[in-house]
Amino acid sequence: MAVNENKWGLLYCPRNGWREGKRWLKIEKVLRQQHVDYDFVQSENQKSVERLVKMFINNGYKTIVIVGGDSALNDAVNCLMQVDKATREGIALGVIPHGMMNDFAHFWGFSDSDYEQTIKWLKQRRIRKIDLGCIRYTNKRDEKCHRYFLNCINVGLIAAIMNLRRKTHHFLGSRTLSFISSFVLMIFQRLDYKMHVKINEDEIQRRVMTMCIGNASGYGQTPNAVPYNGLLDVSVVYHPQITQLFEGFYLFVRGKFLNHRSVHPYRTREVEVKEASHALIGVDGRLMNTPKGSYKITVEQEVINFLIPA
């Protein structure tokens, strides 16, 4: 079925919460006021996001806008990377931030609440070609797999905290409260992991608390990373003393994470994780099944057309 090239394929990914309907009504009102021509579908879960994005692609939509957060965007870019380059080159991906975590949208300056400005920017269709990170691994069935990411991969404690944050957010609602409560709950988590990691010419073989590989800001852990230079920023955090741990949390909240003495930053095109015993892995804020054996994380340059503010 051919569609008008100016028509948006708009995928709404609801969050849990009593304000859900009110938020969508506000977005819908702005879309109507700005005379946006769009077709609307709503996701039910992660698998339905993938299915619906594929439907938009197969039906010829040139603009796909995700009303959702980092995880929904992750599903969308992984769908786009499954199609041939010529098809992908003709599609622009946009976001109206509406998730539990909207770090990639915030990187570009999109607001969680100023829908009018966001939609005005999207209508101007300013496109930036952006990079994607990619983790390549073997799963428990000995199958070769890969997963792309926009924002970051976390290995270790922060992946566990992000998982706790998702769970506590359903009960607490507030992003700040959920993160603080997750930080408190982490004292019951394993605090370091035996790792063997190769970054550039460096071989790290020691106990590590957490590692973040960022294509973008990485939830504050790779604050200097940008998704358009063909490089990944990496922050490796060794196990600090308990007093340093709280100092690190303070610097993290203040946006000065790299200033902490236990944080060791790198910039690279590839990270090889030869061993990371029992460490959880988070991809754009969502836990993935732990790979079997070693895995590699690389970057693919300028592969997605992303709509950015004018």
N, C-alpha and C positions, 0 to 999 in steps of 0.2 A: 504494500500500500504506500503510494507516494504521499509525502506531506509537504506543506509549505516550509521552505527552508528557513524562514524567520520564526517558525513556531517552536516554542520550547517544549521539550519533554521534561516535565517536572515530577520528580519522585520525592514524595513526602514520607519521611521516616519518623514516626511518632516516638516520643519518649514516654516513660511512665510518669504519671502525675495528674493531679486534679486540674491543673491549669492548661493541660494539653489542648483542649478544644479552643480556649481563648487565644492561645498563641497562633493557631492556624487561622482563626478568623481574622486576626490582625494582618497576617501575611496575605491572605486572600483579598482583603480590602485594599491593600497597597497594590497588589497585582492588577486589580480592577481599575484603580485610580490611575495607574500608569499605562493602562491599555496594553498590557502584555498578552500576547496570543500564546496560549499554552494548552497542552493536554496533561491532565493530572492523574497520577496513580499513587496508591499508598502501599507501603511495604508492611508485611506482617512479621518478618524475621530476617535474619542474615541471608538465608537462601533465597528469599523472595526479592531481596535487593538485587542480587546477581541476576535472577531471572528477568526482573523488570527492566534493568539496564540493558540486558541483551535484547529485550523486546524493542526498546527505543532504537538501539543500533540497527537492528534488522529491518525496522520500518523507516529508516532513512532520516531520523532526526539529526540535525546538525548542531543543536545546542541541547545539552542535557544538564539540568540543574538539580542538584541534590539538596533537599531541605533536611539537613541532618548533620552529624558530627564526623569526627575523624574515622570511625569505623565504617560508616556508610560510604565515605569518600574512598576508603581503602578498597571496599568491595567494587566500587565503580571503576577505579583505575585498573583493578585486576581483570575486570570484564573487558575493558578497552584494550588491554594488552593481549587479549586472546584473538583479536581480529587482525586482519592484515594491515600493513602500514598505510596503504593508500586509503582505506576506509577510515582508519584512526586519524589520519591527517585532516580529514574533512569534518571532524567533530570537535567541538569545544565543550569543556567541562566547567561548570560553575557550582558555587555553593552558597546557600543561605544558611548560616550556622544555626544549628538547632539540635545539638547533641549534648551528651554529658561532658564530652571533651571536644573542644573546637579549636585546638591549637594551630592547625594548619590554616584555618580561616583567619585566626588572630594574627598570624605571621604577616598576612597581607594587609591587615588593617580593617577587616570586616568585623562589625559589631554583632553581638548576640541579640541586641534589641532594636537597633536602628534599621528596621526592614526597609524603610523608604530609601535611605541612602544606598543600602546594599543592592536593591533592585534597580535603582537608577544607574549604578555602576555596571551591573550585569547587562543592562540594555545597551550600553555604549560598546559592548563587545570588544574590549581591549584584551588581546590574547598574548600570553607569554608562554613560550615553550619551556616546560619544566622537566627536571630530572626525576627519576624514581630510583630508590634503592631496591635491592633484590636479595633475598636470602635463598640460597640453594642448599638443599639438604636431602637426606634419605629418611623416609618415615619408618614406622615400626614394621611395615610389610615389605621392606627393602625396595620401595619404589622411589625413584628420583623425583623430587618435587621442587617447586619454587613458589615464592610469594613476594609480590611487590609491595613497597611501602612509600608513602609520601613524607611522613614525618620522622619516625625513628623506630629502631628496634632496641628494646631493653633486655638485658640478660642479667638475672640475679634479683637482688632485693627490690629494686624499683618496679620490676615486672610484678612482683608479689604485691607491692603497695598499690599499683594501678589496679590490680585485680580486686584488692580489698576496697579501693575507692569506688569502683563500679558497684560493688555489693552494698556499701554503706550509703551511697548516693540515693539508692531506692528508698532507704528509710529516713535519711536526714534531709534530702532535698538540696541543701546548700552545697555548692562546690567546695567552699573553704572549709566548712565543718566536716565534710566527707574526707577531705585530704588530711586534716589535722587528726581526725579519729583514726584514719588509716595509719598515720605515722605513729600514733600511740600503740595501735594494735601490732605494729611491726616488731615490738619487743618480744612477741611470742613467735616470731618467724626466725628462720635460720638467717644469720647476719653475714656470713661469708661462704664462699664456694671455691673449691680448688679449680683453677683455670689454667689453660695453656693456650695462649692467643698470639698470633703473629700479625703485627701491624707494621707495614713497610719492612724495614730491616730489623725491627725489634721483636724479640721473643719474650713474652711475659709468661712466667711459670711461677705462680704463687697463689695465695688465697686472695680473692677479690670480692668486695662487697657487691658492686654492681658495675655494669658497663652499658653505656648508651652509644649507639651508632646512629648519628643523625643526618638525614638528608635535609632537614630543616631544624627548627629550634629545639626539638626533642623535649618538650615540656620543661624547658629551662635548663636542661642538662648540656645541650650543645648550642649555646646562645649565639654563636658566631656562624653557624651553618646556614647556607642558602641553597635552595633547590635549583640552581642554575649555573653552577661552576664546575660540574662534573666531578665533584669531590665529596667525600663523607667526612664529617667531624666525629671524632670518637672521644668520649670521656671515660676513663678507667678509674674507678674509685677503690683504693685499697681500704682495708678494714681499719677505721679510726678508733681512737679511744672514745668512751661514752660521752665525755665532755666535748670532744671534737665533733661527734655525731650531731649534737644539738647546735653547735656552731655552724655545721654544714647545712642543717635545716634552715637556720636563720639566713645564711647567705643565699640559699636556694630561693627562699621567699623574696629576698631583696633583689634577685636577678644577678647575683655575683657569685654564682656557683663555682666558676673556674678559679676563683681566688682561694678556695679552700686547699690546705696543704696536702690533703689526701687525694685530690683530683689531678689526674695526669692526662692532659689533652693531646690529641693527635689529629692530623689531617691526612687522608689517604684515599685511594681508589678501591682498596680491597682489604677486608678483614677476614682472616682465617681463624676460626675457633676450633682448635684441635681437641680440646677437652673443656667441659664446663659441667662437672658432675652435679646432677640434681638441680641445676639452676633453671628456674622458670624463664620463659621467653615471651615477651610481649611485642606484638607488631601493631604499630599505630594504636596503642592502648588496649588491644585485645589479646588475651592469652592464646598462644598456639600450642599444639601438641609438641612436646619436647622431641627434637630430632634424634635419630639414632646415629651415634658417632659424631664425627666432625661435620662442620658446615662452613660455607663461605658467604660473605655479604659483600656485594659489589654495587656499582652505580651505573645506570644507563642514562645517557645524557640527552636531554631535549626530546622526550618521547611522548609527552602529553601536552595538548593545547589547553591551557587553564585561563579562565576569565578572571582578570585582576582589576583592582580599582583604577579608575581613569585619573 
